[in-house]
Amino acid sequence: MSRKPSPMDPFLARALSALEEMEKKPVQAGGKAVPLEALLPSPQPRRRFENLEALAESIREKGVLQPLLVRPLGERRYRAAKMAGLAEVPVRVLDLSEKEARLLALVENLQREDLNPYEETLGVLDLLSEELGKTREEVVSLLERMRKEKRGVAAHNVMGTPEAQRVEEVFQALGRMTWESFVQNRLPLLGLPEDLRAALEEGTLPYTAALELKKVKDLEARARLLEEAKGGLSLRELKARVREVLVKEKAPPPWHKEVATRLARLDPESLSPEKRQEVERHLKALLELLG
C-alpha cells in the first residue's frame, strides 16, 4: 500500500509515520502492559469484526504482536484478546487531544486492508468531517460541488478554497485513491438499498456489483441477480443481465393488464349518468364476448 503523507498535513503525516513504525517493530519483552479490564474501546469506523476467533487463536499461540494504542484516561485486537483470555495486553500510550485520538483511530483503521468498501467510505467521510469541522452531509455536498466544478458542469468557486485544498491533502496523505475517484465510485454506496448494503458489509458482493444492482428497482429481479452475483457471476455478465431487466422495467404493461388496473380503480359513482351508462354497455359487451 502506498502511503504518502503530505508536508501540508502535519497530524496525518505523524499518525501514518507512527503506524508504520509500529508495524515494523514487534512487541518487545518488558514493554508496557496494562490489565485488559482497564481499557475502554473508542468509537471507530469498523462496523463488523470478522475473523475474531482466528485472531483470538493466534493471540493464544503467539500473544499480541502489535500493541494497542491507548490514551492516559484498536478495538479488534482488544476484543480478540478478551476472547483469548488474556489478563493484560501490551500498549503504546499516546498523549493526544480528543480530536487527535479520533483522527488517529480513523487513520489507523483506514490503513487496514480488511475494511469493506462501505466501512472505508464512511471512515473517509468521518476523517474529512473531523478535519474540516463539518457534518458528514456537508462533506458530501462539498465533494459533489468540487466534482461539478472540476468537470465544468457548474461554477461553485470552491476548488481554490482552503477546504478544497484540505480535501486534496487528506486523500494524498491516505494514498488510497483520489478524491475524484472517491466521489465517483464510493459516494454512490451511501444510497444502496438495505439488501445490497448488507451483502457489501458481509463481504459477499464487490462494490462494483452493488452499484450495478442498485439500478434495478424490481425487488424480485434484484434478489435473483444478487444471488447470481454472489455465486460468481462476472461483472460483465451482471451488467448484461441488469440491462435486460431495465428494458423490461421501462416497457409499458400489456394493454389487458392496463385495462384491468384501471377498472380496479374505477369508481362508477364518480361518473356522470351518461358516461356510466356508456361504460356499463361496453363492459357488458366485453363480458359477452369473453363468454
C-alpha positions, 0 to 999 in steps of 0.5 A, a space after each residue: 500500500 502506498 502511503 504518502 503523507 503530505 508536508 501540508 498535513 502535519 497530524 496525518 503525516 505523524 499518525 501514518 509515520 507512527 503506524 508504520 513504525 509500529 508495524 515494523 517493530 514487534 512487541 518487545 519483552 518488558 514493554 508496557 502492559 496494562 490489565 485488559 479490564 482497564 481499557 475502554 474501546 473508542 468509537 471507530 469506523 469498523 462496523 463488523 469484526 470478522 475473523 475474531 476467533 482466528 485472531 483470538 487463536 493466534 493471540 493464544 499461540 503467539 500473544 499480541 504482536 502489535 500493541 494497542 494504542 491507548 490514551 492516559 484516561 484498536 478495538 479488534 485486537 482488544 476484543 480478540 484478546 478478551 476472547 483469548 483470555 488474556 489478563 493484560 495486553 501490551 500498549 503504546 500510550 499516546 498523549 493526544 487531544 480528543 480530536 487527535 485520538 479520533 483522527 488517529 483511530 480513523 487513520 489507523 483503521 483506514 490503513 487496514 486492508 480488511 475494511 469493506 468498501 462501505 466501512 472505508 467510505 464512511 471512515 473517509 467521510 468521518 476523517 474529512 468531517 473531523 478535519 474540516 469541522 463539518 457534518 458528514 452531509 456537508 462533506 458530501 455536498 462539498 465533494 459533489 460541488 468540487 466534482 461539478 466544478 472540476 468537470 465544468 458542469 457548474 461554477 461553485 468557486 470552491 476548488 481554490 478554497 482552503 477546504 478544497 485544498 484540505 480535501 486534496 491533502 487528506 486523500 494524498 496523505 491516505 494514498 488510497 485513491 483520489 478524491 475524484 475517484 472517491 466521489 465517483 465510485 464510493 459516494 454512490 454506496 451511501 444510497 444502496 438499498 438495505 439488501 445490497 448494503 448488507 451483502 457489501 458489509 458481509 463481504 459477499 458482493 464487490 462494490 462494483 456489483 452493488 452499484 450495478 444492482 442498485 439500478 434495478 428497482 424490481 425487488 424480485 429481479 434484484 434478489 435473483 441477480 444478487 444471488 447470481 452475483 454472489 455465486 460468481 457471476 462476472 461483472 460483465 455478465 451482471 451488467 448484461 443481465 441488469 440491462 435486460 431487466 431495465 428494458 423490461 422495467 421501462 416497457 409499458 404493461 400489456 394493454 389487458 393488464 392496463 385495462 384491468 388496473 384501471 377498472 380496479 380503480 374505477 369508481 362508477 359513482 364518480 361518473 356522470 349518468 351518461 358516461 356510466 351508462 356508456 361504460 356499463 354497455 361496453 363492459 357488458 359487451 366485453 363480458 359477452 364476448 369473453 363468454 
